[in-house]
């Protein structure tokens, strides 16, 4: 039995907002409930609703900038920066800038639509 697995075909999450989500490891791609690792590209002027996830989320910015509103505080990450957001924290993710933002997101336990708790 192999002690590793190489992901060559990430699950492409269907979106309607122009955001690219390639889940390399997680519930949808590898049936892993413990962690999800996704490569994402948020288009310019993209925005998600506020949410209060029941997972920790780590974000690393590969290129561009991404805005976070965390418990009312605005934080902007730039290329080469990263952040960890604790579970049960109200947050909004957006790219209000005029260039795409490419980043890696890691969630523990794994992301699922049931545990993200998006607001309407």
C-alpha positions, 0 to 999 in steps of 0.5 A, a space after each residue: 500500500 502506498 503511503 502517499 497520493 498525488 492529486 492530479 484532478 482536483 474537484 472544480 467547485 461549480 460557482 456562479 460568481 466567476 470565482 475559480 475553486 479547485 479543491 485538491 483535498 477535502 470532502 468533494 475531492 478525496 472524501 476527507 472530512 479532516 482538512 480541505 486544501 483549495 487553490 482559488 482565484 477570485 475575480 476583481 470586485 468579487 464578494 461573498 456574504 458574511 459567514 460564521 464557519 465552524 472550521 478554522 481557515 488559513 489563507 495564503 495569497 499567491 498574487 493580488 490582494 484579498 479583503 477580509 472583514 473579521 468581526 467588523 475589522 477590515 484587513 487586506 492581505 497582499 502577495 506573500 502574506 497569510 492569515 488564520 481565522 479561528 472557527 466561529 468567527 464572523 467574516 466576509 471575504 472579498 476582492 474589491 480590487 481591480 486585479 484577480 486574487 490567487 490564493 490557497 485556502 486550507 480548512 480544518 475540519 474540511 469545508 462543507 456548505 453545511 458548516 460555513 453558515 453563510 448569511 442571506 
